[in-house]
Amino acid sequence: MAIDFGSAISAYRQAASSVENAMGGKPVVGPASGDNSFTNMVTDSLKSAANVGRQAEELSMRQIAGEADLKDVVTAVANAEQTLGTVVAVRDKVLSAYQEILKMPI
């Protein structure tokens, strides 16, 4: 079951607004502001992870052309692999938390 971040965020907003309505219109969660928002943090982290992968691919291509050191390529590929593992682990935790939220009685 594939769940994207947009639907998770909209579900969170919908749940927050229903709680806000139940509390008589008093805001429970403030609006996301500037660079501190969760969405910006997730987006920046995913862009950074994608850049690490691109750098590893670029170094691999340069090594094939004989322009890069093999040690640098191995280091970059290992870094990209570790970054991808971290992204997958975070995604799994986010999906698990989202599924637990869906199971909660309202």
ChimeraX commands (.cxc) that place a marker at each C-alpha (Angstrom):
marker #1 position 0.00,0.00,0.00 radius 0.5
marker #1 position 1.64,3.22,-1.16 radius 0.5
marker #1 position 0.91,6.34,0.85 radius 0.5
marker #1 position 2.44,9.64,-0.18 radius 0.5
marker #1 position 3.43,12.42,2.19 radius 0.5
marker #1 position 0.82,14.80,0.79 radius 0.5
marker #1 position -2.06,12.57,1.84 radius 0.5
marker #1 position -0.50,12.06,5.27 radius 0.5
marker #1 position -0.16,15.82,5.76 radius 0.5
marker #1 position -3.71,16.49,4.57 radius 0.5
marker #1 position -5.02,13.77,6.92 radius 0.5
marker #1 position -3.12,15.41,9.78 radius 0.5
marker #1 position -4.58,18.82,8.91 radius 0.5
marker #1 position -8.07,17.37,8.70 radius 0.5
marker #1 position -7.69,15.69,12.09 radius 0.5
marker #1 position -6.31,18.90,13.61 radius 0.5
marker #1 position -9.19,20.95,12.22 radius 0.5
marker #1 position -11.77,18.48,13.56 radius 0.5
marker #1 position -10.15,18.68,17.01 radius 0.5
marker #1 position -10.07,22.46,16.70 radius 0.5
marker #1 position -13.80,22.51,15.89 radius 0.5
marker #1 position -14.48,20.26,18.87 radius 0.5
marker #1 position -12.50,22.63,21.11 radius 0.5
marker #1 position -14.74,25.56,20.16 radius 0.5
marker #1 position -12.53,27.10,17.49 radius 0.5
marker #1 position -9.39,27.45,19.61 radius 0.5
marker #1 position -6.40,26.50,17.47 radius 0.5
marker #1 position -4.66,23.34,18.61 radius 0.5
marker #1 position -1.79,23.48,16.13 radius 0.5
marker #1 position -0.36,26.72,14.80 radius 0.5
marker #1 position 0.22,27.18,11.10 radius 0.5
marker #1 position 3.53,26.06,9.62 radius 0.5
marker #1 position 5.84,29.01,9.42 radius 0.5
marker #1 position 8.80,29.55,7.17 radius 0.5
marker #1 position 11.74,27.20,7.35 radius 0.5
marker #1 position 10.61,25.47,10.57 radius 0.5
marker #1 position 7.74,23.52,9.01 radius 0.5
marker #1 position 7.76,19.74,8.94 radius 0.5
marker #1 position 6.99,19.75,5.23 radius 0.5
marker #1 position 10.05,21.88,4.44 radius 0.5
marker #1 position 12.25,19.67,6.60 radius 0.5
marker #1 position 11.08,16.50,4.86 radius 0.5
marker #1 position 11.39,18.07,1.41 radius 0.5
marker #1 position 14.91,19.35,2.11 radius 0.5
marker #1 position 15.98,15.97,3.48 radius 0.5
marker #1 position 14.67,14.12,0.43 radius 0.5
marker #1 position 16.38,16.59,-1.92 radius 0.5
marker #1 position 19.62,16.13,-0.02 radius 0.5
marker #1 position 19.33,12.34,-0.26 radius 0.5
marker #1 position 18.68,12.57,-4.00 radius 0.5
marker #1 position 21.74,14.81,-4.41 radius 0.5
marker #1 position 23.93,12.25,-2.61 radius 0.5
marker #1 position 22.75,9.60,-5.07 radius 0.5
marker #1 position 23.39,11.86,-8.05 radius 0.5
marker #1 position 26.91,12.64,-6.82 radius 0.5
marker #1 position 27.66,8.92,-6.48 radius 0.5
marker #1 position 26.40,8.30,-10.02 radius 0.5
marker #1 position 28.41,11.22,-11.36 radius 0.5
marker #1 position 31.58,9.95,-9.68 radius 0.5
marker #1 position 30.92,6.46,-11.05 radius 0.5
marker #1 position 30.62,7.84,-14.57 radius 0.5
marker #1 position 33.80,9.89,-14.11 radius 0.5
marker #1 position 35.65,6.81,-12.88 radius 0.5
marker #1 position 34.51,4.85,-15.95 radius 0.5
marker #1 position 35.95,7.66,-18.07 radius 0.5
marker #1 position 39.17,7.44,-16.04 radius 0.5
marker #1 position 38.77,10.84,-14.41 radius 0.5
marker #1 position 38.08,9.83,-10.78 radius 0.5
marker #1 position 39.78,7.73,-8.14 radius 0.5
marker #1 position 38.19,4.37,-7.34 radius 0.5
marker #1 position 38.46,5.05,-3.60 radius 0.5
marker #1 position 36.33,8.20,-3.98 radius 0.5
marker #1 position 33.74,6.28,-5.99 radius 0.5
marker #1 position 33.49,3.51,-3.39 radius 0.5
marker #1 position 33.14,6.08,-0.62 radius 0.5
marker #1 position 30.43,7.99,-2.51 radius 0.5
marker #1 position 28.48,4.82,-3.34 radius 0.5
marker #1 position 28.67,3.63,0.28 radius 0.5
marker #1 position 27.45,7.05,1.42 radius 0.5
marker #1 position 24.57,6.92,-1.07 radius 0.5
marker #1 position 23.67,3.41,0.10 radius 0.5
marker #1 position 23.65,4.51,3.74 radius 0.5
marker #1 position 21.53,7.56,2.87 radius 0.5
marker #1 position 19.04,5.42,0.99 radius 0.5
marker #1 position 18.84,3.03,3.95 radius 0.5
marker #1 position 18.13,5.96,6.25 radius 0.5
marker #1 position 15.41,7.29,3.92 radius 0.5
marker #1 position 13.77,3.87,3.77 radius 0.5
marker #1 position 13.90,3.47,7.57 radius 0.5
marker #1 position 12.36,6.92,8.12 radius 0.5
marker #1 position 9.70,6.22,5.50 radius 0.5
marker #1 position 8.82,2.95,7.22 radius 0.5
marker #1 position 8.51,4.69,10.60 radius 0.5
marker #1 position 6.35,7.48,9.12 radius 0.5
marker #1 position 4.04,4.97,7.43 radius 0.5
marker #1 position 3.82,2.94,10.61 radius 0.5
marker #1 position 2.90,6.04,12.61 radius 0.5
marker #1 position 0.36,7.07,9.96 radius 0.5
marker #1 position -1.25,3.63,10.06 radius 0.5
marker #1 position -1.43,3.80,13.87 radius 0.5
marker #1 position -3.13,7.19,13.61 radius 0.5
marker #1 position -5.66,5.73,11.20 radius 0.5
marker #1 position -6.43,2.96,13.69 radius 0.5
marker #1 position -7.17,5.42,16.50 radius 0.5
marker #1 position -10.82,5.83,17.40 radius 0.5
marker #1 position -12.22,9.31,16.94 radius 0.5
marker link #1:1,2 radius 0.2
marker link #1:2,3 radius 0.2
marker link #1:3,4 radius 0.2
marker link #1:4,5 radius 0.2
marker link #1:5,6 radius 0.2
marker link #1:6,7 radius 0.2
marker link #1:7,8 radius 0.2
marker link #1:8,9 radius 0.2
marker link #1:9,10 radius 0.2
marker link #1:10,11 radius 0.2
marker link #1:11,12 radius 0.2
marker link #1:12,13 radius 0.2
marker link #1:13,14 radius 0.2
marker link #1:14,15 radius 0.2
marker link #1:15,16 radius 0.2
marker link #1:16,17 radius 0.2
marker link #1:17,18 radius 0.2
marker link #1:18,19 radius 0.2
marker link #1:19,20 radius 0.2
marker link #1:20,21 radius 0.2
marker link #1:21,22 radius 0.2
marker link #1:22,23 radius 0.2
marker link #1:23,24 radius 0.2
marker link #1:24,25 radius 0.2
marker link #1:25,26 radius 0.2
marker link #1:26,27 radius 0.2
marker link #1:27,28 radius 0.2
marker link #1:28,29 radius 0.2
marker link #1:29,30 radius 0.2
marker link #1:30,31 radius 0.2
marker link #1:31,32 radius 0.2
marker link #1:32,33 radius 0.2
marker link #1:33,34 radius 0.2
marker link #1:34,35 radius 0.2
marker link #1:35,36 radius 0.2
marker link #1:36,37 radius 0.2
marker link #1:37,38 radius 0.2
marker link #1:38,39 radius 0.2
marker link #1:39,40 radius 0.2
marker link #1:40,41 radius 0.2
marker link #1:41,42 radius 0.2
marker link #1:42,43 radius 0.2
marker link #1:43,44 radius 0.2
marker link #1:44,45 radius 0.2
marker link #1:45,46 radius 0.2
marker link #1:46,47 radius 0.2
marker link #1:47,48 radius 0.2
marker link #1:48,49 radius 0.2
marker link #1:49,50 radius 0.2
marker link #1:50,51 radius 0.2
marker link #1:51,52 radius 0.2
marker link #1:52,53 radius 0.2
marker link #1:53,54 radius 0.2
marker link #1:54,55 radius 0.2
marker link #1:55,56 radius 0.2
marker link #1:56,57 radius 0.2
marker link #1:57,58 radius 0.2
marker link #1:58,59 radius 0.2
marker link #1:59,60 radius 0.2
marker link #1:60,61 radius 0.2
marker link #1:61,62 radius 0.2
marker link #1:62,63 radius 0.2
marker link #1:63,64 radius 0.2
marker link #1:64,65 radius 0.2
marker link #1:65,66 radius 0.2
marker link #1:66,67 radius 0.2
marker link #1:67,68 radius 0.2
marker link #1:68,69 radius 0.2
marker link #1:69,70 radius 0.2
marker link #1:70,71 radius 0.2
marker link #1:71,72 radius 0.2
marker link #1:72,73 radius 0.2
marker link #1:73,74 radius 0.2
marker link #1:74,75 radius 0.2
marker link #1:75,76 radius 0.2
marker link #1:76,77 radius 0.2
marker link #1:77,78 radius 0.2
marker link #1:78,79 radius 0.2
marker link #1:79,80 radius 0.2
marker link #1:80,81 radius 0.2
marker link #1:81,82 radius 0.2
marker link #1:82,83 radius 0.2
marker link #1:83,84 radius 0.2
marker link #1:84,85 radius 0.2
marker link #1:85,86 radius 0.2
marker link #1:86,87 radius 0.2
marker link #1:87,88 radius 0.2
marker link #1:88,89 radius 0.2
marker link #1:89,90 radius 0.2
marker link #1:90,91 radius 0.2
marker link #1:91,92 radius 0.2
marker link #1:92,93 radius 0.2
marker link #1:93,94 radius 0.2
marker link #1:94,95 radius 0.2
marker link #1:95,96 radius 0.2
marker link #1:96,97 radius 0.2
marker link #1:97,98 radius 0.2
marker link #1:98,99 radius 0.2
marker link #1:99,100 radius 0.2
marker link #1:100,101 radius 0.2
marker link #1:101,102 radius 0.2
marker link #1:102,103 radius 0.2
marker link #1:103,104 radius 0.2
marker link #1:104,105 radius 0.2
marker link #1:105,106 radius 0.2
view
